[in-house]
Amino acid sequence: MTASSSNINNSTPYSPNMTDNKIRIGLFGFGTVGQGVYQILDKAKNSHAEIKHICVRDINKQRNIHPREGLLTDNASDIFDDPDINLIVELVDNADASYQIVTTALRRGIPVVSGSKAMIARHLPELIELQHTHHTALLYDASSCGSIPVIRNLEEYYDNDLLLEVKGILNGSSNYILSRVFDHGEDYADALHRAQTLGFAESDPSFDIEGYDALFKLIIITVHALGSYVAPEDIFTCGISNIHDADIQYAREKGAKIKLVAQVAKVSDEAFTMFVMPELVEKSKYIYSVDDEYNGVVIRGECYDRQFMFGKGAGGLPTASSILSDIMARLHHYRYEYKKMTYLDRPIYTTDIDVRVYIRYSDTDVPAALQFNKIIELHLTEQSNYLIGEIPLRRLIEHRDLFSAPDVFIANIPVFFIDRDN
């Protein structure tokens, strides 16, 4: 998006035209989700919204959907200098360009709808400050869990003092791959190739399978769940790329599946922790049956126990439907209030807690490298070894490079709130 955002003028004053209560959209990006938004707005007869311009890198690129003549432009000023445009929808695939578009719009008082989870997660404190300073709104429900309205629900309905945990499958691509492995008996490489062929995973799938997509979503969710921001580099994150037949066999023997799970949990009244890693999920858990490209989120509270949200987390139209929901919210002047960030007694982030993990390894001397507090089970063979042990989360972060070794795979064995599930 560099070409179309390089000529943005930050100084031009902006006065939105909302005299007829209609949303007039300047759309940045016309990929899978952008085309989905175009299709949905064409079908939603009561949306009171229209796209005035679509800014893209290459006007002449071949596309599956052809917008009306005159909509496409490669000049960002066609959007920012149009006084009729009263909403920016940003759906570009470059985090730097996304940041430039969103911050320019907010500084000029233009509300924005964005789906750029990586950019938002890395810059959220600044983006919140810009909204306050310039009295405008940034909405991004589509950045987390596709069609599931998890952010707005956390923002509006779940009080910080009562909320204990948000946990779930936040990445549809990795979940599709693991579903093919556990439900259809495919090996990991074939399942990954199938996901890429169907468009659920990119040609370079590392963003999804290494856990970063789920990490960025978890950071955003935590701000709205507990009112606290934690930077990506401070959170333990491990994906599924090293999964092996031995891990799959172990999970099956225990009557479990391996899922890539993101979790934020209060560990006391004063503190919370969060991490992203594979988990051994038992049949009794809600997310055990969340398969294919679907996402599932469990919200746990002190008084209301567990509530479960389920829906498609990948694909153009599901994500576009969430974008449309944010567009309609702006029709009624909705904005996030970030009320939990103003609480005096917000919990603080800690990694000084013990987690229980399964680790499979061969050449790497995992027990010596990690120095477990307790090893509960140890199994040694000529081919590979595994152990079940308890270890401080901070130690996993200190030795995170160990988990990039091709012979090492880690999976969480849940210990939080087990007593509440019986």
N, C-alpha and C positions, 0 to 999 in steps of 0.2 A: 504493500500500500504506500510505499515511499513516494512514488511519483505523484500520487494524487493528494498526498498530505504535505508535500514540501512547500507549497505556496499558501499555507494557511496564514491568515492575518489575524493576530491576536488582539489588535487594537480597535478594530471596527466595532462600534456600539451595536447592540442588538435589542430589538424591541419586538417580542413575539406577537403574532397576530392570532388571537383566540376569540375574535369578536363573534364568530358564528359557531363557536364551540366545536370546532373540527380540528383533528390532528393532521398536520401536513408534514410529511416525513422526508428528511434527507437521509438516505441509506448509504452507508459505507460498507462495501463488500457485497458480492453477488455470487458467493459459492453455494454450497449445499443448503446451508441455513438461510442465507439471504434469498435464494430462490424459493425456499419454503415459505418465508414471510410474504413474498410477492404473491404466491399462490393462495395463501390463506386470506390475505387482505382482499384478494379478488373474489373469494367465496363468502367472506363475512360481510353480508349486506348491511348489518347494523353496526359496523365498526366505527363509523364516522371518522375514518382515517383514509388518507391517500398518500402514495409515494410521489413526490414531486421530482426528485433527482436521485440517481444511483451512481455513486462515485466508485470507479473500478480502476485497476492498474492498466488494463488493456481493453479498450472498447471493442476491438476486432476479434477477441478471443471467441472460439466456438463454444456455445452454451446450449444446454438442453432446453432451457426456457428463454424465450426471446421477449424482453419487455417492450412496452409500447415505444414507438419512435420518439426520440427526443429525451427519453429518461436518462440514458447512459451518458456519463461524462467522466473525464479523467482529471478534472480540475476541481479540487476541494472548495475553491472559492464560489463555485456555482451553488454550493449548498450553504456555506457560511455567510455569504453576502445576500442571500435571498430572504427578505424580511417576512415572507409568507411562511417559511419553514419554522415550526415551533417545537420540533422534536428531532433529535439526531438518533438514529439507530445504527450502532457500530458493531459490525460482524466480520472484521478483517482477521486474517490468519497470521498476522505479524504483531507481536506484543509491543514493540517499539512504536509502530504506526498507530496501534490502538491507543497507547498512552497519549500520543500527541493529539489524536482526534478528540479523545474524551476530555483531556485537560483543557484544550482550547475551547471546546463547547462550554464546559463548566465556567471557565473564566469569563466567558461572554454571556453568561446567564441563560444558556440554552440547555434545557433538560436532555438527558441522554438515557437510552436503553442500550445495554451492552451484554454480550455473552462471553467476553474475553476473560476467562477465569484466571489464567496465569498472570495477566497484567493487573487485574483487580486484586488478587491475593498478594502480589508483591508491593502494591502501592495503596492499599486500602486506607491507612491512616491519612495520607495526603489527600486522597479523593474525598474522604469524609470532611476534612477541613475545607476543601474547595466548595463543597456543597453548602456548608454553613456560611462561609465568607461571601459567596456570590448568590445566596438565597435561591438555589436551584436544586434539582434532583438528579440522582443517578440511580437507576433501577437495573437489577441484574439477576432476577430469579432464574433466568435461563442459564446462568453460569454454573449452576449446581443442580445436578440430577435431572437435566432435560425437562420433561413434562411434569415432574413432581414439584408442587409449590412449597418446597420446604422452607425457603428463606422467609417468605411473607408470613408463614404460619409461626415460625420461631419469633419473628419480629413482633407479632400481634398477640399471640395466644399463650405463650409459655413463659411464665415468670422465672427470672433467674434463680430466686431462692428455692423454688420447687423443682427445677429441672436438674436432673442428675446425670443424664447421658444422652448423647446422640451418636448412633452407631449404624453403619450399614455398608452396602455395596453401592459405591458412588461412580463406578466406571463401567460402562456397558461393554466396552471392547474386551477387557480382561475377563469379565464375567461370561461373555459369550465363549471365549476360548476354554475356560475352565468347565463350562457346561458341556461342551463337546467332549472334553476329556472324561468327565465323570458320568455323564448320562448317555453318551454314545460310544464310549470306548476308543475314541481316537487318540493317537499320541499327540503330544504337545505341538510338535512341528507342523503336523497336518492341520490341527485345529487353528493354529495361527495363520497358516496359509489360507484356509477357508475364510477366516475373519477378514483377511486382507482382500480376498476376491470379492466378498460381499460388501466391502466398503465400511465394515465395522472397525477395521484397524488400518492405519496408514502403512505405506511402504516401509517407513521407519517407525515401528510401533513402540519405541522405547518410552515415549511420553505416557502411554497407557500402561504398558506391562511392567514398567519400573515403579509405578505408583505415584508419579508426579501429578497426573490429572486428578486423582483422588485426593492427594495432598492439598492442592490449591483449593479444591472444593471444600475440604475440611476446614481450612483456614477461614474462608468466608463464612461458613456455617457457624464456626465458633464465635465470631464477632457478634452474630445475631442471637446465638444461644446463651452466651455467658457475658458478652460485653467486653471481651478481651481479645487483643490481637497478638498472635505469635508469628514470628518470621519463619519462612520455610526452612532455613538452615538450622533452626533450633529444634526441629521435629524429626524423630526417627521415622524413616521411610524406606521400605524395602518391597520390591515387587515379586513377580512370579516367574521371571525369565529363567531362573535356575531350577525350576521344578523338575523332578526326575520320576521315573517309574516307581522307584522305591518309596517316594513320598506319597504317591497316589495309592500304592498298595497299603501303606501304613494307615492312611486315612480310611480306606475301605474296610480294613480289618477292625477299625474302631467304630464302624458304622457312621462315618462322618464324610463330609466333603471339604475340600480346601477352597476357600473364597478369598479374594482380596478385599480386606475390610479396613475402613477408616473409622476411627473412634475418638471421641472426646468425652471424658468422664470426670465428674467431681470425685475426688478421693477423700475429701473432708469438707467441712463447711468453708474452709479458707483456701483450698487448693484444688486444681484440676490438672489432668494430664491428657495427652493426645498423641496418637501415632497412627501410621499406616503400615500394615504388613499382612501377609497371608494369615489366615486363621483356620484352625480345625473346627468346623461348624457341625454341631450335632443335629440330628433330625428334629429335635424338640424346638429348635430356634426358628424364628420367623424367616430369617434370611436363607435358611437351608434350601427352601423351595424357590428362591429368586434365581431364575435361570435365563439363559440366552442374553440378549442385550438389555435386559431389564435392570432397573435399580430398585433397591429396597432400603428404607430408612426406618430405624426404630428409635423413637423418642421416649425416654424413661423419666418419670417424675416421682417426687416424694409421695404424692397423694393419688396420682392417677395411674401408677404402674407403667405399663408399656403401651404405646400407640404406634401403629405401623402404617407407613406410606409406601405405595408401590406404583411403579409406572415405567414407561420406556425412558431409558437414559441416553439413548443414542439415536441418531437419524435426523434428517432435515426437518420433517414435518413435526415430530414431537417437540423438538427444541424450538421450532418456529411458533408453535402454539403457546409456549411459555413467553416468547417475545411478544406475541399478540396480547397476552394477558397484561404484561407491563405497559404496553401501548395504551390499552384500555384504562389501566389504572391512572395513567397520566391525564386521560380525558377528564378524570375526576380529581386531578391535582394531588394524587397520592405521592408520598415520599417516605422513605425510611426515616424514622426518628432516632434510631440508635439509643433508645432510652436506657438500655442496660449498661452502656458505657458511662452513664452519669451516676450510677449507683456508687455509694460510698464504700460499700463492702464487697466489691467484686472479688471473686476468687483469683488467686495468682497461679501462674503456670509452674509446674514442678516436674522434674524427671527423677526425683529422688524417691521413687516407688519401685517395688519389685514386680516383675512380670514373670509368668511361667511360659516357657517356650519349648518347642520341638526344634532341634537342629540336626540336620543330616550333613555329614562331611566325610571326606576320605583322606586326602593328603594334608589338608590344613589341620593343625593341632588346635581345635576349637576349645577344649577344656583348659588348656594352658593359656591360650590367648585371652579368654574372657573371664576366667576366675569366677565361676559361679558361686553364689551364696550356698546353694544346695543342689546337688545332682540327685534327682529322684529315680531316674532310670538310665542305664547305659547299656548299649547294645553294640558289640564290635564284631565285624566280619571282614573277610579279605576284600570284599567288593566295596563296602561302605559302612559307615557307622552312624548311629544316631543316639541322641541323649534327650531326656526331658529334664529341665532344670529351672531353677529360679535365680533371677539376676536383676540388678537394678537397671532401670531403663536408661539412666545416664551412661551406664557402661556400654550398652549397645550403641548409643550415639558416639561415644568416644572411639569405638572400634568399628564404626560403620563401614570402613573400607574393606573389612574382612568379608562382608557379605557380597562383595563383587567378585570374590573368588568363585570360579565356575563349579567347584565341588561342594559349595556350601549353600544350604537352603534353610530358611527359618520360617516357622509358623507360630503364631500366638495360640496359646491354650487359655481361654478366658478364665479370669479369676474375679473380675469385678462383678458384684451383684448376683453371684451364683446363688447365694442364700435366698434371694428374692424370687428366683425362678422355680423353686421347689414347691 
